[in-house]
Each structure stands twice: as structure tokens, then as C-alpha cells.
Amino acid sequence: MSDAARTDAPAAVDDEALRKAEEYIEQEEGAANRLTGRLGAFLTIAAVAMSLFHLYAAYAIVPTQILRPVHVAFVLFLSFLVFPVSRRFRHRIMAWDWILASLAIAIVVYLILGGDDFTDRNTRPQPWDIFFGAALILLVMEAMRRTIGWILPVICICFLLYAFLGPYLPHPWTHRGYSIARLVGFMYMTLEGIFGVAVDVSSSLIILFTIFGAFLQLSGAGRFYIDFSFAAMGGKPAGAGRTVVLASFLLGGPSGSGVATTVTLGTVAWPMLAKVGYARDAAGGLLAAGGLGAIISPPVMGAAAFIIAEFLKISYLDVLLMAVIPTLLFYLALFLMVEIDVRKYGMGRTVFAKVDTVWNLTRRYWFHFLSLVSIVVFMLMGFSPVLSVFWAIVVSFLTSFLRADTAMISYDLFRGRGPAAPLLLRSPLVEALRTGSIGMLGVGATCAGAGIIVGVVTLTGLGLKFSGIVIDYAAGSLLLTAIYTALVVWIIGLAVPVTASYIICAVIAAPALIKLGVPDYAAHMFIFYYAVLSEVSPPTALSPFAAAAITGADPYRTTMQCWKYTIPAFLVPFIFVLAPSGQSLLLMGSAQALATASIWQIAEVALTAAAGIFALAAGFQGWLLVQASALQRVMFIVAGFALVYPGAVSDGIGYALVLVALAMQWRAYRRSGRASGMGHKRDGAAAG
């Protein structure tokens, strides 16, 4: 155990650590202006108007050709006013910001007023069409640059150049090439480019879920989930680690943000982890791993999960269903790693001062669990995902009034104690509506930018070309194709956020897997899980870097610790790609999948995957009952990979290696116990 791990726990996370952690959140969500006075009030009103419009669109009927452009107009307008052109101009709005924001509105007004004639002439656009369309492409890239950085705009430029320069490229990348007019017409004047699938999901689902997450936070649900986890898991040797795992699931599920979950939980949990003996790097890795689970955990998951449903033309409930077993396996991996930590680091029983008992917390704040599960309940009742989250927001709002300390509008407003307008403007309700819109501006800009990429891929047929190249390199091998695809997704994820990484790879890499017989839903879930790795892969490893800022650890060593905690679970996607039996982990196949035979198959594959995760956890930790020898570590790791690869032979080899390694561990454990006992006897004899 390192000296850092033996030091007394810090009393609290200092302001400098919080400032650094906030910087990593800003890298993911953009460095927003903090404005007060009239400008601050104006931005609040605009953000609240955006949220109210989308809540209205969820309940009423707003035509698609209106909803998507208006959504993009809101995103661009607020992005240019909330995010400065550079840090030098932060916390003020410059003249050029107003010009760009106004131009964004003009572009969409021109589109809407054009009516059906505007859409019909997309193959032969007029000069003003080209002007506004080109301006929209430039504004989208500038909004992405302000909110998430330079990399994705540069990628968009590369795709646009590919569309222009097609005839001059070598085989097999060559294509006919497209003029500016044709490209602008497709991107701006149809629902296939910027206003395509990604913006459709952003305007109808993602913003509603960000509003829902804001309602949960502002009604006190986030604080309750952390307190509940502390009360349920504290006081045991593995209590600190278990608390992080459980709290990350409860807190991350509604938020869907890895960095925000890591920072929110880390500020509370880091002193506790240090107290029980976690080294700074290990604590940061565990916190980041828990935050990573937020992106793959129902009922909200990350923004890419909504796009999966739209790409595959399935319900969001099906996506949640597909995520159930992989999510359980992910948290099983974390729990196993935490349990091994107790033995590896010799953590003793540490009792924490609990905020309250589980019973008292549940008795007073049970309605926060109701808000969390209401989305799934509404979906099971037959409501669409959009209406389900709409009514879940209503439930969260109404149940907040069951207690005065969680009410989203102060009771003083109803009692007439003070001016109504200031009380309402400062209420959690207004803050939730404002946060819901501001919090998704980066995702909204990313989705609009992804529309540029998808549009180029659709026009040029790049997806089929790329899949053919991957299959050729893999010589038709499904295993090699899956490995190459995972590498492509991971490499792209090094530079761009999860949502953009998934969208890019879904259109250029998924066809390769589908060509080789992998069902489309399995291929897309495979890509989604490896896109999530962008959260823990430098240089965009924002979750580990934020955790390192809180714990004071080295960011890159923290990243490696996070990989150690999560890598067992991230081999699971290979199971549902490489064999039909493995696809049962995704619980797809309608009623036939629920037949008795299928249930046994699902159980068998899930148990085999769990055994593989167990073996990998022991191998990567280098510890189980006692410290593992080099041979035992190799045996556990090889067994884990064998169990992850579907097939009777590989499963047999995997189970055999696990049993042999366990027998060697048990023998070493018995020897260490006898040696300890003999030592005590000798000490007693000497004392006598």
C-alpha cells in the first residue's frame, strides 16, 4: 500500500480541486458565460422558453419540419450567447455574438416561410437558399467549436472535403463528387442532412431527458440517492467502494453524464475512500468508472442510446431492455473489483457517520424512487418515449410538493409572503427549466454537426465503401472484423464525445458487422459500448481527469486505474457479436425470446459472462483470496477471454482454467493461514 493511501482522509475537497473538476466539466459541456442582471435574466427567459416549447411539442403535435429547425435555432441562438468565442471574452456578450445568434434565427425563419416549395427545390437551390444553407453549416461548426472544442468541426470539414473532392481520390474512396449547391441543398433543404436523425432525437427525446434530470436534481433527488447509498452500504469493509458503485448507478441513471456524475459523487465520496485506505489513483479510477456507468445505465443512459432507437426504428423501451443485462454485468465487475480491493489493500471495518437510516430516508423521500421508475412504467403502459418522459417530469414536479424542502416552487409563493415574480424566478422550477436547455446545448450542436457527417456518408456511399475495406482487411473473419471495428470506434472516440463517436461509427462501421451476419441491433449496441470508452481514453478522458482533480492524483495513472476497473465489463460486447447465443444477452426477439428454452439460454450465457468477468477481475487485480502469482494471473486472464468468446470449447477451457486457478488460490490461502497460526503459537510460547 502506498504512503498516499495510508494518510488520513482529507476533511473535505478543497476549492482548488473543485475548480479543476469544473474545468473538466466545461471541457465536456463548454465554458459557459456567467451573466447577471438584465442579460442574465434575458438568457434565463430564453432558456426557459426553449424548455417550455419542447415540453409543449412533447404533448401537442408540432410538425417535424417545424420542430427540428426551431430546435436547431434555439440551440444556435443560445450557444452563441452562452458560450464566448474565446475565454478572453468570457462573461460578456459581444456584438458578433448577437449577429451570429440573429443570423441563426433568420436562417430558420427563411426555411419555415419557404413552405413546401423550399423543400421541393433542394436539388436546384436558389442563390438565397445557398447563402442561408452555407451560413447554417458554418454556424453549426462554430457552435460545436464553442461548446465541445475544435476536433469535431475539423472532422466535419474533412467529410465535406471528401464530398467535394470525390473524383480526385484514389480507389476505393473515389466517387462522383458534389457541388456546393447540391451539398447545401441536401444539408439544409431536406430532413436528411443537418435536420436528420440526430437532430430529430435531440429535439424530441434528449432535451426532454435533460429537463427530467434537472427536475430530479433540483427537487433533491440527487442528494437523496447519495445519502441512501451511504446509509445502505456504509460500515462494512467494502462499504466505501460499494457506496460509490450504488450511488453512481442511482445518480448516474437519470443524468446520463459521466463527468457530472463523477464530480458530484467524488466531492462527497473521496474523503470516505481515503479514510478506508484507497490510494488517490485507485479512488479516482473507481469514481470515474462509476461515472462511466451513468452513460450505459437505464432508464436514461447517454444521448447516443436515443439515436440507437431512431437508427434501428425500434422503441426506446427495446433499447432499455437490451441494456439491462450488460448494465448488470458492468456493475457486477465494479462490485467484484471493490470486494477484491478490500483484501488487496487490507481494508478494515470502518464505520461512517450516517446521515440517517435507510428506513427513515426511504420513509421521507420515497417519491424520488417513484420519479426514477415512472418513465419505464409509462412505457410499459403503452405511452411513447416522448410522452413517457413528459409525464415523468410532471410526476417529479408534483411529488416534489410532498415535502417543503423538496418543493420546486416555494410555499411562500402560495402563502403570499413576498413578491411573486422574484420568488418564481428564483424557484427550483425555473432553474430546472433553464438548466435543462443550457445543459444540452453541446449535445444539440453535436447532433447538428453529426447531421453533416451522416449527410456526406449518405450522399457518397462511404459507409458501404468503408465496411468493404474493413471486411477485406479482416479476410472475412467476424472476430477480426469486430476487433477492427472496436479499434476504429475507440480511435474516433479519442477525439470526439460519445454521441458523435457513435453516430460516425454507426454509419461507417456498423455495415461491416451486419454484412457478416450480425443483427443490426447487436452491431449498434457493440459500437455504442465502445464509443462510451471515449470517456476514459486520453486525450478526452474527462471523467478520470475530473476524478484526479478531486483526489489530487496523477490524471494518467487515474485513467489507467479506471481502465482496470472497467475493462472486464467492456469485453462483454464481443459476446453478443460473435455468436447467436450471445445475442440473447440483449433480450431481443419478441415473444419467442421469452420461451422457456430461450430463458435457459439467456441464463447460461449471462452466467458464463459473469464467470468471465470474475476471472478478468481477479486477473487484472492480481488478487483474490491471496495475492496471485504471475501464473495464476495469466490463467485468470486467459480464462476470462475464453469465457467471453462464445463456444463450447472456449467455455470449457475457461471454466477449467478458473477451477485450477481457484484451487491454487485456496491452497495458498490455507498455507498462509497455517503460517499465521504457527506464528501466533510461537509468539505465545515465547511470552510464556
DRENMARFI-194752 format. One line per field, with one value per residue (C-alpha): y, z, x; residue number from 1. Coordinates in steps of 0.1 Angstrom, whole numbers, plus 5000, padded with zeros to 4 digits. Layout:
% DRENMARFI-194752
c2: (Y,...)
c3: (Z,...)
c1: (X,...)
pos: (NUM,...)
***
This chain:
% DRENMARFI-194752
c2: (5000,5034,5061,5082,5056,5055,5091,5104,5112,5148,5166,5178,5185,5219,5247,5243,5207,5217,5244,5219,5194,5221,5228,5192,5196,5227,5207,5183,5209,5241,5271,5290,5327,5336,5366,5386,5415,5420,5399,5370,5374,5375,5343,5326,5336,5323,5290,5286,5294,5266,5241,5251,5248,5213,5203,5216,5198,5166,5168,5186,5179,5200,5190,5176,5201,5228,5211,5202,5237,5255,5232,5240,5277,5276,5256,5280,5312,5302,5287,5320,5340,5315,5304,5330,5330,5325,5326,5362,5374,5353,5366,5391,5391,5408,5424,5395,5370,5389,5389,5352,5345,5367,5350,5316,5328,5343,5311,5291,5317,5317,5279,5278,5306,5288,5261,5230,5249,5253,5216,5207,5227,5211,5197,5231,5256,5294,5318,5328,5291,5285,5316,5306,5269,5276,5300,5273,5248,5274,5283,5247,5242,5274,5263,5229,5247,5268,5240,5210,5222,5221,5184,5176,5207,5197,5162,5178,5198,5166,5149,5180,5179,5142,5151,5179,5160,5126,5123,5131,5104,5070,5038,5026,5061,5077,5089,5113,5145,5171,5208,5233,5239,5202,5197,5227,5217,5183,5195,5225,5219,5183,5162,5140,5163,5187,5182,5144,5116,5130,5164,5145,5126,5157,5177,5151,5130,5142,5176,5161,5138,5166,5185,5154,5151,5188,5183,5154,5173,5205,5185,5170,5135,5136,5143,5116,5090,5097,5097,5065,5048,5059,5046,5013,5005,5023,5004,4973,4966,4971,4998,5028,5011,4997,5032,5046,5018,5021,5059,5061,5039,5058,5092,5085,5067,5099,5122,5102,5123,5106,5137,5153,5121,5116,5152,5152,5119,5124,5156,5136,5101,5109,5116,5083,5064,5079,5070,5033,5032,5038,5054,5086,5069,5040,5062,5084,5053,5039,5073,5076,5040,5047,5078,5059,5036,5066,5065,5029,5027,5027,5045,5075,5063,5085,5106,5080,5055,5075,5077,5039,5036,5060,5044,5009,5021,5004,5017,5032,5006,4980,4998,4999,4961,4955,4974,4955,4925,4944,4970,4944,4928,4962,4968,4932,4939,4970,4952,4924,4948,4966,4933,4924,4958,4950,4920,4935,4967,4951,4975,4970,4977,5014,5029,5062,5087,5080,5109,5087,5052,5036,5033,5070,5082,5060,5069,5106,5107,5076,5096,5102,5065,5069,5097,5074,5044,5063,5065,5028,5024,5048,5030,4997,5013,5019,5056,5067,5075,5112,5112,5089,5113,5142,5126,5116,5153,5160,5133,5146,5182,5172,5148,5174,5192,5162,5179,5216,5211,5195,5217,5231,5263,5278,5275,5312,5320,5303,5319,5354,5360,5383,5395,5367,5374,5372,5341,5324,5334,5321,5289,5254,5251,5280,5268,5233,5246,5268,5240,5216,5238,5251,5216,5201,5229,5209,5178,5197,5213,5179,5163,5191,5186,5148,5155,5170,5138,5115,5135,5131,5094,5090,5110,5094,5058,5060,5035,5007,5015,5016,4983,4966,4977,4965,4931,4928,4936,4910,4884,4878,4868,4880,4881,4903,4925,4930,4938,4963,4979,4982,4998,5023,5033,5037,5058,5081,5083,5096,5128,5133,5129,5096,5108,5119,5088,5065,5084,5084,5047,5037,5049,5038,5008,4990,4979,4957,4937,4935,4922,4893,4883,4902,4915,4953,4958,4938,4957,4991,4981,4969,5003,5022,5004,5011,5047,5051,5043,5078,5090,5071,5074,5102,5129,5131,5111,5137,5115,5102,5137,5152,5125,5131,5168,5159,5133,5152,5122,5120,5121,5095,5070,5076,5068,5035,5026,5034,5011,4984,4987,4988,4966,4933,4946,4961,4927,4917,4933,4907,4881,4894,4900,4867,4841,4839,4825,4856,4879,4866,4889,4918,4902,4908,4886,4895,4867,4839,4851,4847,4810,4785,4774,4809,4818,4790,4801,4837,4824,4802,4830,4855,4832,4824,4862,4867,4840,4856,4890,4873,4858,4890,4910,4886,4886,4924,4930,4903,4892,4870,4851,4860,4877,4859,4846,4855,4821,4825,4860,4846,4817,4840,4865,4837,4821,4854,4859,4823,4827,4859,4841,4822,4784,4751,4745,4780,4779,4745,4758,4789,4771,4746,4774,4792,4760,4753,4789,4788,4756,4771,4802,4781,4761,4793,4808,4777,4778,4815,4807,4779,4800,4828,4803,4789,4824,4831,4799,4807,4842,4827,4802,4830,4851,4821)
c3: (5000,4991,5016,4999,5008,5044,5051,5070,5049,5039,5058,5026,4989,4987,4964,4941,4934,4927,4904,4884,4883,4870,4842,4830,4831,4810,4785,4781,4783,4772,4792,4797,4805,4840,4834,4859,4857,4826,4804,4828,4831,4793,4789,4816,4799,4765,4780,4799,4766,4749,4775,4775,4737,4738,4766,4745,4715,4735,4745,4714,4678,4662,4626,4621,4595,4622,4653,4641,4626,4656,4679,4659,4660,4698,4702,4679,4694,4730,4721,4707,4737,4764,4751,4742,4711,4733,4770,4766,4761,4788,4810,4784,4751,4722,4691,4669,4692,4687,4649,4648,4671,4650,4618,4632,4637,4602,4586,4603,4596,4559,4559,4576,4555,4523,4528,4505,4476,4497,4502,4466,4451,4472,4440,4423,4452,4445,4454,4488,4496,4490,4511,4541,4538,4537,4566,4586,4581,4592,4623,4633,4632,4651,4678,4681,4684,4712,4731,4726,4710,4676,4669,4657,4634,4618,4613,4596,4573,4563,4554,4534,4515,4508,4493,4471,4460,4453,4416,4426,4453,4448,4446,4466,4480,4447,4439,4416,4437,4446,4441,4468,4456,4457,4491,4507,4492,4508,4542,4546,4525,4534,4566,4557,4565,4594,4603,4601,4626,4652,4654,4654,4685,4701,4696,4707,4734,4745,4756,4775,4794,4803,4816,4835,4850,4860,4877,4897,4908,4917,4937,4958,4943,4936,4972,4983,4961,4976,5012,5005,4992,5022,5046,5028,5023,5050,5079,5061,5049,5013,5022,5008,4974,4974,4982,4951,4929,4942,4942,4907,4895,4912,4905,4870,4857,4855,4844,4817,4821,4831,4841,4861,4880,4887,4901,4920,4937,4941,4962,4988,4984,4981,5018,5026,5002,5015,5051,5044,5026,4988,4971,4952,4918,4927,4943,4912,4889,4909,4909,4871,4865,4884,4864,4832,4843,4841,4803,4799,4828,4823,4824,4808,4795,4773,4744,4719,4732,4719,4685,4685,4687,4659,4636,4642,4641,4674,4706,4733,4757,4735,4739,4776,4775,4755,4781,4812,4813,4801,4827,4854,4842,4843,4879,4888,4875,4897,4928,4923,4919,4951,4970,4959,4969,5005,5006,4983,5004,5038,5044,5078,5091,5090,5104,5088,5104,5085,5077,5086,5085,5052,5066,5077,5044,5024,5045,5040,5004,4988,4960,4944,4936,4920,4898,4887,4877,4863,4828,4824,4840,4814,4786,4798,4799,4762,4761,4736,4750,4744,4763,4790,4799,4797,4823,4843,4845,4856,4883,4895,4897,4915,4940,4949,4969,4992,5014,5018,5015,4980,4966,4932,4940,4974,4997,5004,4969,4977,5011,4996,5016,4993,4957,4934,4904,4923,4942,4910,4891,4919,4923,4915,4888,4867,4874,4862,4830,4824,4832,4810,4780,4788,4797,4763,4740,4735,4726,4704,4684,4682,4668,4642,4633,4631,4606,4583,4586,4581,4551,4534,4541,4527,4495,4488,4499,4522,4547,4523,4510,4545,4555,4524,4532,4569,4558,4532,4559,4582,4554,4562,4598,4622,4651,4633,4619,4654,4667,4639,4644,4682,4674,4649,4674,4701,4679,4668,4705,4714,4697,4699,4725,4729,4709,4679,4681,4680,4651,4630,4635,4632,4596,4585,4607,4616,4580,4581,4611,4596,4563,4582,4597,4630,4637,4634,4670,4682,4659,4671,4708,4702,4687,4715,4742,4726,4719,4756,4761,4748,4784,4797,4768,4767,4755,4761,4793,4811,4838,4851,4848,4868,4894,4895,4901,4931,4946,4938,4918,4885,4857,4835,4864,4874,4838,4839,4872,4856,4827,4853,4869,4837,4812,4824,4815,4782,4768,4772,4739,4720,4734,4716,4684,4679,4683,4681,4716,4729,4713,4739,4764,4746,4753,4718,4697,4709,4724,4710,4731,4762,4755,4782,4761,4755,4791,4799,4771,4784,4819,4807,4786,4814,4840,4816,4810,4848,4853,4826,4844,4877,4861,4844,4877,4896,4868,4864,4902,4907,4939,4951,4984,4984,4961,4927,4913,4877,4865,4883,4868,4833,4839,4852,4822,4796,4812,4811,4774,4767,4786,4768,4734,4728,4721,4740,4736,4747,4776,4787,4786,4805,4833,4836,4840,4865,4886,4885,4895,4923,4936,4936,4954,4980,4986,4990,5013,5036,5037,5047,5074,5088,5087,5106,5131,5137,5142,5169,5187,5187,5200,5228,5237,5238,5260,5284)
c1: (5000,5014,5020,4994,4968,4978,4975,4945,4915,4910,4882,4867,4875,4893,4882,4911,4902,4866,4878,4899,4870,4847,4872,4868,4830,4835,4856,4826,4798,4816,4829,4796,4793,4781,4759,4738,4714,4693,4715,4713,4675,4672,4692,4672,4639,4652,4664,4631,4612,4632,4623,4586,4585,4598,4575,4546,4559,4560,4523,4509,4516,4543,4552,4586,4596,4589,4602,4637,4646,4632,4652,4684,4676,4672,4705,4725,4709,4717,4751,4764,4751,4761,4795,4821,4841,4872,4880,4893,4857,4841,4812,4801,4782,4800,4784,4794,4777,4744,4750,4755,4726,4703,4716,4707,4671,4669,4681,4653,4626,4636,4633,4599,4584,4596,4570,4568,4583,4615,4619,4610,4638,4666,4683,4683,4686,4683,4711,4695,4690,4727,4736,4715,4724,4761,4757,4739,4768,4793,4772,4768,4806,4812,4786,4804,4837,4824,4807,4829,4861,4879,4881,4846,4844,4877,4862,4832,4854,4872,4840,4828,4862,4856,4822,4838,4869,4855,4867,4903,4906,4923,4903,4883,4875,4866,4830,4813,4818,4792,4789,4783,4748,4739,4756,4739,4705,4708,4721,4698,4667,4659,4654,4684,4713,4716,4679,4683,4680,4704,4686,4652,4663,4679,4647,4622,4640,4674,4662,4633,4656,4680,4650,4639,4674,4674,4640,4654,4684,4666,4640,4667,4667,4704,4713,4688,4704,4738,4725,4706,4737,4758,4731,4727,4764,4784,4800,4813,4849,4838,4812,4831,4835,4800,4786,4804,4790,4754,4754,4768,4740,4712,4727,4740,4709,4688,4717,4734,4765,4798,4818,4789,4782,4819,4823,4790,4798,4836,4832,4813,4829,4866,4872,4854,4875,4907,4897,4894,4927,4922,4952,4945,4948,4927,4900,4899,4897,4868,4849,4855,4843,4812,4805,4811,4782,4759,4761,4751,4726,4688,4664,4682,4716,4736,4723,4735,4710,4681,4698,4701,4664,4659,4685,4670,4634,4626,4611,4633,4620,4637,4670,4665,4657,4689,4709,4696,4720,4751,4745,4741,4774,4791,4782,4790,4825,4827,4814,4839,4868,4857,4855,4889,4902,4892,4915,4942,4947,4938,4909,4893,4859,4853,4820,4809,4787,4754,4732,4702,4690,4677,4642,4640,4653,4630,4600,4605,4618,4603,4588,4623,4623,4589,4602,4631,4610,4580,4595,4596,4562,4547,4564,4550,4516,4519,4530,4556,4591,4584,4551,4566,4594,4569,4546,4577,4586,4551,4553,4586,4572,4540,4557,4582,4554,4551,4577,4585,4623,4619,4591,4601,4581,4585,4554,4559,4546,4513,4511,4516,4549,4569,4567,4555,4578,4612,4600,4591,4623,4644,4624,4639,4613,4627,4663,4654,4638,4669,4694,4675,4681,4716,4728,4720,4734,4767,4748,4724,4753,4770,4738,4735,4772,4767,4740,4767,4787,4757,4746,4780,4781,4746,4754,4787,4780,4810,4796,4795,4830,4844,4827,4840,4876,4873,4860,4888,4914,4898,4897,4860,4867,4839,4863,4889,4861,4848,4883,4889,4855,4862,4896,4880,4853,4879,4903,4874,4863,4898,4889,4851,4823,4803,4773,4794,4816,4786,4769,4800,4808,4771,4771,4806,4814,4782,4775,4807,4794,4759,4773,4789,4755,4755,4719,4717,4707,4738,4761,4748,4750,4786,4795,4777,4796,4830,4820,4815,4852,4859,4850,4881,4905,4931,4932,4894,4894,4874,4859,4892,4908,4879,4883,4920,4914,4893,4916,4949,4962,4981,4954,4970,4976,4940,4929,4948,4931,4898,4906,4915,4881,4861,4879,4863,4829,4839,4848,4811,4800,4821,4797,4767,4785,4804,4776,4738,4737,4755,4729,4704,4722,4704,4669,4657,4635,4600,4578,4600,4629,4608,4602,4614,4644,4655,4653,4676,4699,4699,4707,4735,4751,4747,4763,4792,4797,4796,4822,4844,4841,4850,4881,4892,4887,4909,4935,4937,4937,4963,4945,4916,4919,4956,4980,4980,5012,5022,5010,4976,4971,4978,4954,4926,4930,4931,4901,4883,4889,4879,4846,4839,4843,4811,4815,4815,4853,4863,4838,4852,4888,4878,4860,4888,4914,4892,4889,4926,4935,4909,4924,4958,4945,4927,4959,4979,4953,4953,4991,4991,4965,4986,5017,4999,4986,5021,5035,5009,5018,5055,5047,5026,5053,5080,5057,5052)
pos: (1,2,3,4,5,6,7,8,9,10,11,12,13,14,15,16,17,18,19,20,21,22,23,24,25,26,27,28,29,30,31,32,33,34,35,36,37,38,39,40,41,42,43,44,45,46,47,48,49,50,51,52,53,54,55,56,57,58,59,60,61,62,63,64,65,66,67,68,69,70,71,72,73,74,75,76,77,78,79,80,81,82,83,84,85,86,87,88,89,90,91,92,93,94,95,96,97,98,99,100,101,102,103,104,105,106,107,108,109,110,111,112,113,114,115,116,117,118,119,120,121,122,123,124,125,126,127,128,129,130,131,132,133,134,135,136,137,138,139,140,141,142,143,144,145,146,147,148,149,150,151,152,153,154,155,156,157,158,159,160,161,162,163,164,165,166,167,168,169,170,171,172,173,174,175,176,177,178,179,180,181,182,183,184,185,186,187,188,189,190,191,192,193,194,195,196,197,198,199,200,201,202,203,204,205,206,207,208,209,210,211,212,213,214,215,216,217,218,219,220,221,222,223,224,225,226,227,228,229,230,231,232,233,234,235,236,237,238,239,240,241,242,243,244,245,246,247,248,249,250,251,252,253,254,255,256,257,258,259,260,261,262,263,264,265,266,267,268,269,270,271,272,273,274,275,276,277,278,279,280,281,282,283,284,285,286,287,288,289,290,291,292,293,294,295,296,297,298,299,300,301,302,303,304,305,306,307,308,309,310,311,312,313,314,315,316,317,318,319,320,321,322,323,324,325,326,327,328,329,330,331,332,333,334,335,336,337,338,339,340,341,342,343,344,345,346,347,348,349,350,351,352,353,354,355,356,357,358,359,360,361,362,363,364,365,366,367,368,369,370,371,372,373,374,375,376,377,378,379,380,381,382,383,384,385,386,387,388,389,390,391,392,393,394,395,396,397,398,399,400,401,402,403,404,405,406,407,408,409,410,411,412,413,414,415,416,417,418,419,420,421,422,423,424,425,426,427,428,429,430,431,432,433,434,435,436,437,438,439,440,441,442,443,444,445,446,447,448,449,450,451,452,453,454,455,456,457,458,459,460,461,462,463,464,465,466,467,468,469,470,471,472,473,474,475,476,477,478,479,480,481,482,483,484,485,486,487,488,489,490,491,492,493,494,495,496,497,498,499,500,501,502,503,504,505,506,507,508,509,510,511,512,513,514,515,516,517,518,519,520,521,522,523,524,525,526,527,528,529,530,531,532,533,534,535,536,537,538,539,540,541,542,543,544,545,546,547,548,549,550,551,552,553,554,555,556,557,558,559,560,561,562,563,564,565,566,567,568,569,570,571,572,573,574,575,576,577,578,579,580,581,582,583,584,585,586,587,588,589,590,591,592,593,594,595,596,597,598,599,600,601,602,603,604,605,606,607,608,609,610,611,612,613,614,615,616,617,618,619,620,621,622,623,624,625,626,627,628,629,630,631,632,633,634,635,636,637,638,639,640,641,642,643,644,645,646,647,648,649,650,651,652,653,654,655,656,657,658,659,660,661,662,663,664,665,666,667,668,669,670,671,672,673,674,675,676,677,678,679,680,681,682,683,684,685,686,687,688)
***
